[in-house]
């Protein structure tokens, strides 16, 4: 049986690709990344993204 929550690196890649042309020209511009996967029963899955220009 698969672990709940999915594969974090695949989520990150999808989010970065989806923000190409919106938050940055290309995701190669991302120089720092902090990510975590938190699974709590009864809580709907979601992604939260905070972007800081450095």
Secondary structure by P-SEA (a helix, b strand, c coil): cccccccaaaaaaaaaaaaccccccccccccbbbbbbbbbcccccbbbbbbbcc
